[in-house]
Amino acid sequence: MTRRCAGRDLPGAFHFYPQIGAPRGFVGGLPADIDDTALAWAVLLHTEQRSKAEARAVLPTLLAQVMVTHRVRGDAPWVRSGILRTWLSADGAQNPPDLCANANVLSCLTLAGLHDSPIFSAVAQGNA
């Protein structure tokens, strides 16, 4: 199932539902997000379907695309630099951060051996 949820237009990203063969009656259109991406990578790493080297090559760049660098109108008061927005295809107020998703990202980065990387430090400090 994990591979069927892989983003076709954004390498390394994952969606909640499969891109092909989505559940019957499902209205599609949900973009890939950091939570599903982190959880999918964790499973793929744990089952050795993807390597730590692959994760290190993909995840920092992918996640950096949605890192908050400045607050935008509509952001919650707790949003600050370093935290990650949820959707990998939207920005600003249309893309609020989710603290649980950020925690899953930190866990995934640890599994990938990225616990001492700049992306890990930025996300961890943004969520402190």
N, C-alpha and C positions, 0 to 999 in steps of 0.2 A: 504494500500500500504506500509506503514511504516514497518509493521511486515514482509512483503514479502522481504524486502530489508535487513533484519537482516543477519549478517554474521553467517554462519553455523559453521565455523571453528574458529571463534574468538568471544566469547561471549561478548555482549555489543556493538559490532562494527556494522556499517551499510554501505551498498553499495549504489551507485547512482541508479543502476537498480536492480530489483528483482532477487534473486538468482534462483528462479523457475518462469518460465513464463515471461522471458525477452521479450522486444519488438521484433516483427518480423524483421528479417534481422540484428539484433544486433550481433556483434561479441563480445562475452564475454571476461572475463579475467581481468576486472578492479578490483583491490583489494578494500577492505574497506578503507575509508579515514576519516580524522578528521572532515572535513566539513559536510559530510553526517551524520556522527555519531552524531555530535553536534546538527544538525538540527532535526534529528529523535528523539533524546532524548528530545529536547525542546518541540516537538509536543507531545510526549508520556507523559511528565510531565504535560504539559498544559491541556491535555485531561484526566489526571489522569489514564492513562493506565499503567503507571509505577510510583513508588513512589520515593520521594527524597531519602529515605533510600537505595533503589535499585541503584539509580544513584551514591550515595556516596560510595557504596560498589564496583562499577564497574569502574567508569570513571577515578579516579586518577591512578589506576594501568594500565589501558588500555592506557591512554594518555602518561604516563611516558615512555612507550616503545619507543616513537618517539620524545622525548625531546632532543634537541641539547645539548650536553655536551661539544662538541668541533667542530670547523669548519673542514670541509673536502674539498679536492680539488673539485672545481666546485661550491662551495657555493657562493652565491651573497655576496658582501661586507657588507651588512647590517645584515647578519645572525650572531646571537650570542647565547650564552647559555640561555636556558629557552624557546626559541621559539620552536614550534612544527613543525616537518616535516609533509608532507601531507598524505602520504600513510601509512597505518598501517601494511604493510608487506614488506617494503623496507627500506633501510638506505642509508646514504651518499648522494653523488652527484646524484644518481638515484632517490632521494626523496627530492625535494626542498620544503622549507617552503612556505606557502601562507599566507600573512598577513590577508586577509579577512577571511580565514578559522580559523585562530587563534582568530580573533575577535568573530566569532561565537562560538568558544569553550568557551571564557570568558563569553559570554552571557549565554550559557548553564550551565556552572558551577555556575553562579549566581542563575539561576532558580533552580538548584539542592541544593542550600544552601551551596555551597562550596566556597563562595566568601572570606572566611577567611582561606582557606586551603593552605598548601604549594604548591600544584600544581597550584592553581590560582595565587599565588604570583609569582611563577617562570615564568609562561606564561606571566603575565602582565608586569613583569620587562624585559623579553626578547623582548617584543613587544613595549617597551617604546621608 
